[in-house]
Amino acid sequence: MEADVIGLDSPGIAIQVIDHRDYTHHLLFDWDGELIGHVQDRFAAEDQTDPQPANILERVRFRARNVGHHETDAELLSPIFDWVVLDDAIDVLESLDQSAIMEHFMDFLEAIRDPPVDDVEFTALYLHLDDSNEELIGQSDPVTFYFDDQDLVHTPVSLEREPDVYVTISPFTRPFACDHTFRDLIVHQLKCQIRDLYYMQGGQPPEQYRVDGVGIHDTELVPFGSQAQ
């Protein structure tokens, strides 16, 4: 999809997106990221409740958010949905030595090995980077997501501020030590998230992010090759 910022004023940011079928969309966001309007002539109002048109419109909106976030001063994306932040985090993690890996991830590894509940879906960790995204300065306690009957719930979590990055690791099928191998597993999970962020805006990820594995835990996420156009 082609996307361009076409206007900046006190109400917000106007963005034009041309989708895969060459239909034009005009979107307006306020400076805090709220979608004010989305004008398009591809789908009638009654069509937009159907899954396929709704998914296409969501991809258009996410594409617009990315362009507006990176080309203006507006905050249209949370850091956890910004692949630039995720890419920075990968560089930070790959630079960690053995002692830093143990400092930041030992509790996370132990929670995956020995979860506090049954029927675990995945274990999450929320990471905080410094202001320049060049250093890992902290992390949350591990959070276990599990099924209570058919509902996905999680153990308590307390965050002092919005995380820059989060990681989700499914229960292990083989043992891991808290070393570079475990760090590489975390890095791979972040690459899967970047892959999915490209899918969420109707794009094909760069070659280094075309990897297999669970990224963003969203059952409605559609891979690029399967997306309706």
Secondary structure, DSSP 8 states (H G I E B T S, - for coil): -EEEEEEE-SS-EEEEEE-TTS-EEEEEE-TTS-EEEEEESSS-GGGGGSHHHHHHHHHHHHHHHHHHHHHSS---S-GGG-HHHHHHHHHHHHT--HHHHHHHHHHHHHHHHS-SSSSEEEEEEEEEE-TTS-SEEEE---EEEEEETTEEEE-----SS--SEEEEE---SS---TTHHHHHHHHHHHHHHHHHHHHTTT----GGG---S--S--TT---GGG---
